[in-house]
Amino acid sequence: MTYTVYIDAVFAVNTVMDLLVLAAAGRILGYRARKIRLAAGALAGGIWSCLALFWQGSALVMALITYGGMGTLMAVIAFPVKGARETARAVGCIYMVSVVLAGVMLALERLAPGVFSAAQGMEDGMLSLLLWIFLAAGGGFGVFGFSGEIRRMVRDIARRRDMCRVVLQFGDRREEVSGLIDTGNRLREPVSGCPVHVAEAELMERLCPAVQGVIFIPYRSVGGQGMLPAVFIDAMEVRQEKESWHIARPLIAVTKRSLSPEGEYHILIQKA
């Protein structure tokens, strides 16, 4: 039996599939990878798929190159990975997405006969092309939906890990609310360098309706820049499942914006 393999088709199909996989993996991992890097990583995978057709050596060595070496090379080319641990995580994510993409396309392939029953009059080549486009598009939608759900799940897990209970004390007033350890908060009082926590205005109005000595803290964010009023309160205690700590005379900046759209937390804690 003789098989005819069109190397241009092998290259095109594998490059497109690798591009889908890398784009979805980058979305899960949270990388803002440049499109040219994703394309370069996919091209490397497509080139290897063609070279593998001519491999005459050990099947074990080929498997090691394909699943170890090429996966690592594609991750390094496509993503700004740093260190062996981050690279291994990226490679693992690439193969996880590949498995999902293969599963989605296999499921769609079983549905394809019914979908294309009305196109039996077409030439075999055109029908095969339409079938591949159908599978690729369906697989792409499926894997990107999967990547979005995985990313949201990872983000929710990370957020739950950083949630805490915060007890604020000012004079004889006391408020206990949900807070979030904000690793991205780098606000500092310009003169002393004191770390600045951020709370919603409604919470601070309940805790200290009248204060003296308001300090204005400059800030810069994606939405712009400006000044936030801030006050020192007497004490603050932060509680998590495995630890808790006390902060004397914390400086709290006040924002009129809601910190959490879902109302999950009302203060952002800057952990030293």
C-alpha positions in Angstrom: 0.0 0.0 0.0 1.3 3.4 -0.9 0.6 6.6 0.9 1.1 10.1 -0.5 2.1 12.7 2.0 1.9 16.4 1.1 4.6 18.0 3.2 3.1 21.5 2.7 -0.2 20.3 4.1 1.6 18.6 7.1 3.5 21.9 7.8 0.4 24.1 7.5 -1.9 21.9 9.6 0.7 21.4 12.4 1.7 25.1 12.5 -2.0 26.2 12.8 -2.6 23.7 15.5 0.5 24.7 17.4 -0.5 28.4 17.1 -3.9 27.6 18.7 -2.2 25.6 21.5 0.3 28.3 22.3 -2.2 31.1 22.2 -4.5 29.2 24.6 -1.6 28.2 26.9 -0.4 31.8 27.0 -3.9 32.9 28.0 -4.0 30.3 30.9 -0.6 31.2 32.1 -1.3 35.0 31.9 1.5 35.8 29.5 1.2 38.9 27.3 3.2 37.1 24.6 3.8 39.1 21.4 2.1 37.6 18.3 5.4 37.3 16.5 6.7 35.1 19.3 3.7 32.9 19.2 4.0 32.6 15.5 7.7 31.7 15.8 7.0 29.0 18.3 4.3 27.6 16.1 6.6 27.7 13.1 9.2 25.7 15.1 6.6 23.0 15.8 5.5 23.0 12.2 9.1 22.6 10.9 9.8 19.7 13.3 6.6 17.9 12.2 8.0 17.9 8.7 11.5 16.8 9.7 10.0 14.0 11.8 8.6 12.4 8.6 12.2 11.6 7.5 13.4 10.4 10.9 15.1 7.0 10.6 16.4 6.6 14.1 15.1 5.3 17.4 11.4 5.8 18.1 12.3 6.5 21.8 14.7 9.3 20.8 12.2 10.8 18.5 9.6 10.8 21.3 12.0 12.5 23.6 12.8 15.2 21.0 9.1 15.7 20.2 7.6 15.7 23.6 10.6 17.0 25.6 12.9 19.1 23.4 10.4 20.6 21.0 7.9 21.4 23.7 10.6 23.2 25.7 11.8 25.0 22.6 8.3 26.2 21.7 7.7 27.4 25.2 11.0 29.4 25.3 10.3 30.9 21.9 6.7 31.8 22.5 6.7 32.9 26.2 8.9 35.1 28.4 9.7 32.2 30.7 12.5 32.5 33.3 14.2 29.6 34.9 13.7 25.8 34.6 10.6 25.7 36.9 8.7 28.3 34.9 9.7 26.6 31.7 8.5 23.2 32.9 5.2 24.8 33.9 4.7 26.3 30.5 5.6 23.0 28.8 3.1 21.1 31.0 0.4 23.7 30.1 1.1 23.3 26.4 0.6 19.6 26.6 -2.5 19.9 28.7 -4.0 22.2 26.1 -3.0 19.9 23.3 -4.8 17.0 25.0 -8.0 19.1 25.3 -7.7 20.3 21.7 -7.3 16.7 20.5 -10.3 15.6 22.5 -12.5 18.4 21.2 -11.5 17.7 17.6 -12.1 14.0 18.0 -15.6 14.7 19.3 -16.3 17.0 16.4 -15.0 14.4 13.9 -17.6 12.0 15.1 -20.3 14.6 14.4 -18.8 15.5 11.0 -20.5 12.9 8.9 -23.9 14.3 9.8 -22.8 17.9 9.4 -21.3 17.3 5.9 -24.0 14.9 4.7 -25.3 17.5 2.4 -21.9 18.1 0.8 -21.3 14.7 -0.6 -21.4 16.0 -4.2 -18.2 18.0 -3.6 -14.8 16.8 -4.7 -12.9 14.8 -2.0 -10.2 17.4 -1.7 -12.6 20.3 -1.1 -14.6 18.1 1.3 -11.5 17.3 3.2 -10.5 20.9 3.4 -13.9 21.9 4.7 -13.8 19.1 7.2 -10.4 20.2 8.5 -11.5 23.9 8.7 -14.6 22.7 10.7 -12.5 20.7 13.1 -9.8 23.4 13.5 -12.4 26.1 14.1 -14.4 24.0 16.5 -11.3 22.9 18.3 -10.1 26.5 18.6 -13.4 27.7 20.1 -13.4 24.7 22.5 -9.9 25.1 23.7 -10.2 28.9 24.1 -13.4 28.4 26.2 -11.5 25.8 28.2 -8.5 28.2 28.7 -10.8 31.0 29.9 -12.4 28.8 32.5 -9.1 27.5 33.7 -7.7 31.0 34.0 -10.8 32.1 36.0 -10.4 29.1 38.2 -6.8 29.8 38.9 -7.5 33.5 39.5 -10.3 32.6 42.0 -8.1 30.2 43.8 -5.4 32.8 44.1 -7.9 35.4 45.3 -9.3 33.0 48.0 -5.7 32.4 49.2 -5.2 36.2 49.6 -8.5 36.9 51.3 -8.4 37.9 54.9 -10.4 39.4 57.8 -9.3 42.8 58.9 -10.1 44.5 62.2 -9.7 48.3 62.2 -9.5 50.3 65.5 -9.9 54.1 65.8 -10.6 55.5 69.3 -13.6 53.6 70.7 -14.8 52.6 67.2 -14.1 49.2 65.7 -14.9 47.7 62.3 -14.3 44.1 61.1 -14.4 43.6 57.3 -13.2 41.3 54.5 -9.9 42.4 53.0 -7.5 41.3 50.2 -3.7 41.0 50.4 -2.8 43.1 47.4 0.6 42.1 46.1 0.5 44.8 43.5 0.0 47.6 45.9 3.2 49.6 46.2 1.7 52.9 47.6 4.0 54.7 50.0 3.8 58.0 51.9 6.4 60.1 50.0 8.2 61.6 53.1 8.4 58.7 55.5 8.1 55.8 53.1 5.3 54.3 55.2 3.2 51.7 53.4 -0.3 52.8 52.5 -3.4 50.5 52.7 -6.5 51.4 50.7 -10.1 51.2 52.0 -13.5 52.2 50.7 -14.9 55.5 51.7 -18.0 54.0 53.3 -16.0 51.9 55.6 -13.8 54.8 56.7 -16.7 57.0 57.3 -18.1 54.5 59.7 -14.8 54.0 61.5 -13.6 57.6 61.7 -16.3 60.2 60.7 -14.2 63.1 61.9 -10.4 63.2 61.7 -7.5 65.6 61.7 -4.2 65.6 59.8 -5.2 64.2 56.4 -2.3 63.2 54.2 -2.5 63.2 50.4 -0.9 60.2 48.7 0.0 60.4 45.0 -0.9 57.4 42.9 -0.6 56.2 39.4 -2.6 53.4 37.8 -3.7 52.2 34.3 -6.7 54.5 34.6 -4.6 57.6 35.3 -3.0 59.4 38.2 -4.1 61.6 41.1 -4.1 62.0 44.9 -5.8 59.9 47.6 -6.6 61.3 51.0 -5.2 59.1 53.8 -5.4 59.0 57.6 -3.6 57.2 60.4 -5.8 55.0 62.6 -4.9 53.5 65.9 -4.4 49.9 65.0 -5.2 47.1 62.5 -5.2 43.4 62.8 -5.1 41.1 59.7 -6.2 37.5 60.0 -5.7 34.6 57.6 -6.2 30.9 58.1 -2.6 30.2 59.0 -1.3 33.5 60.4 -2.3 36.9 61.7 -0.4 40.1 62.4 -1.0 43.4 64.1 -0.1 46.8 62.6 0.2 49.8 64.9 -0.7 53.2 63.4 -1.4 52.0 59.9 -1.9 54.7 57.2 -5.2 54.1 55.3 -5.9 55.8 52.0 -9.6 56.4 51.1 -11.1 55.7 47.7 -14.7 56.5 46.6 -14.6 53.5 44.2 -15.7 50.1 45.1 -12.6 47.9 45.4 -14.5 44.7 44.6 -17.4 44.6 42.0 -18.9 41.6 43.8 -18.4 43.2 47.3 -16.0 40.4 48.4 -13.7 42.8 50.2 -13.5 46.4 51.3 -9.9 47.1 52.0 -6.6 46.3 50.3 -3.8 45.3 52.6 -0.1 45.9 51.7 1.9 43.1 53.3 5.5 44.0 54.1 
